Structure formats: C-alpha cells, structure tokens
Amino acid sequence: MRERERLIARIRQIRRASKAADAAQRPPDAEPKPDQLRALEARVEHLEALLQGLQDSVHREGSRQEKRLTDLEARTQPGALGKALSHDARERGL
C-alpha cells in the first residue's frame, strides 16, 4: 500500500506542476473552446475505459497466478508429494 500511496502522491505532484506551467503559459483571457472541451472529454472517457480494462486484466492475471501458486504449494506438501511419487512408482512398475 505504501508504494501505491507514493505513486498517488507523485501523480498529484506532477499534475500540480503541470497546472502551474499551463497557467503560466496561457493568457488569462484564453478560455477553452467547446470543441476542445468535447474532444478532451472524449479522450478522458477513452483513457478511463483503457485504464479499467488494464485494471481488470491485472486483477485476472493476479488471481490466476495466486491460484497457480496455491495449487503448486498443495502439490509440494510432503504428504501430497509422497502420495504422487508412490502412485507414479506403481504405474511405472518400479
């Protein structure tokens, strides 16, 4: 969680610096045009959809990896490993 909090703080810091730089470059009487606002809104919606897809994908992959590790740990427990080796030896006729 600390890494996430640091990342959020860093993003906020960058956004504040970006806003300050934009305000310094833009003349005070410059207002964004409605077309520009609509284009920006569409872009933000698109980016939000991409971010949501990425979050879903990361969650699915994390769940898949967690299940894989849990299964691996269960199979490598001494009792389960001994049982699997015994079964394999019987099948091979050893």
Secondary structure, DSSP 4 states (H G I P E B T S, - for coil): -HHHHHHHHHHHHHHHHHHHHHHHHS-TT----HHHHHHHHHHHHHHHHHHHHHHHHHHHHHHHHHHHHHHHHHHTSHHHHHHHHHHHHHHHT-
